[in-house]
Amino acid sequence: MPETDEKKIRMATESYKRTILITGGAGFIGSHVVRLFVNKYPEYKIINLDKLTYAGNLANLKDIENKPNYTFVKGDICDESLLKDLFAKQKVDGVIHLAAESHVDRSIKDPFLFARTNVLGTLNLLQAAKESWKNDYSGKLFYHVSTDEVYGALEFDDTLFTEETRYDPHSPYSASKAASDHFVRAYHDTYGMPCVISNCSNNYGPYQFPEKLIPLFIHNIRNKKALPVYGKGENVRDWLYVEDHACAIDVIFHKGRVGETYNIGGFNEWTNIDLIKVMIKVADKMLGNPEGTSTELITYVTDRAGHDLRYAIDATKLKKELGWEPSLQFEEGIEKTISWYLDNQDWLDNVTSGEYQKYYEEMYADR
């Protein structure tokens, strides 16, 4: 870490009540969590640690980059010396761990990358926290953000994933997240580290990298490109607006019981094909196209290997214990989302082109 960055963090940290390290804070979900914490808790020092891989983009946080309680550090959670330095010098007392490789198709092509980042990176972060906190866990918390995919798949019935559902991961991505969950629980059980885990359903909203279904299809509808649908589009997912997820993380971080797992879901199941039809209807209307114009762009492609049939989260525990529930109905959330992407075409085009990565490579070349 450059000396100037180090000095800036050290001086600023001394005047704050807490110092929270948020990993993966330049990514989709992470940027929303960082923004929420920076704006809601001016008495907290928020350190955003992100490697700035293809899915990390500091443009996601332009609106808060100059806030006095916010600092960005470019770094890899697999960098042991970097983490030890951060914990030792910045007096980190809370971790919200979101940094992860998360795209299933990419995990099928390169499972070793997912094992390195999601498993070894999480283990490295846990060990850095353990060594820094030295068994003095008063006022400390390690919060690990996971996924509903660790539970495997559900049948087309009324069953839902609960916190007691047996793990049954089917892809290299979900297997790597399951392994990281187990390491977090092991550090709680073995070393007494105060940990909490949440497993969330599919997120959607602004700033999502356009390899994911919703931003990809918005981009393709606008540009009249094919809308590739796996299989027959019958796979079911539970969708949650990303700002609602960030609010749930806030509640769990401050009020959740140590050692517990909380499922976060939208109570909002859609088959992929029905979701796509809703998106087409809304996007065509916003673009001034005759209704159904983009339906002809739907193209059915060979299903992905190990494609789980259905995910659905039961978030009853979170609602009963901590009072959280989604604020948006899906129809409202999808309209806000499509409107944002159409209004921020420069952001989407820049991310799609990859130009932002070249910029960051040059910016941090000597660091």
Buried (B, 14 or more C-beta within 10 A) or exposed (E): BEEEBBEEBEEBBEEBEBBBBBBBBBBBBBBBBBBBBBBEBBEBBBBBBBBBBEBBBBBBBEEBBEBEBBBBBBBBBBBBEBBBBBBEBBBBBBBBBBBBBBBBEBBBEEBEBBBBBBBBBBBBBBBBBBEBBEEEBEEBBBBBBBBBBBBBBBEEEEEBBBBEBEBBBBBBBBBBBBBBBBBBBBBBEEBEBBBBBBBBBBBBBBBBBBBBBBBBBBBBBBEEBEBBBBBEBBBBBBBBBBBBBBBBBBBBBEEBEBBBBBBBBBBBBBBBBEBBBBBBBBBBBBBEBEEEBBEEBBEEEEBBEBEBEBBBBBBBBBBEBBEBBBEBEBEEBBBBBBBBBBEBEEBBBBBBEEEBBEBBEEEEEEE
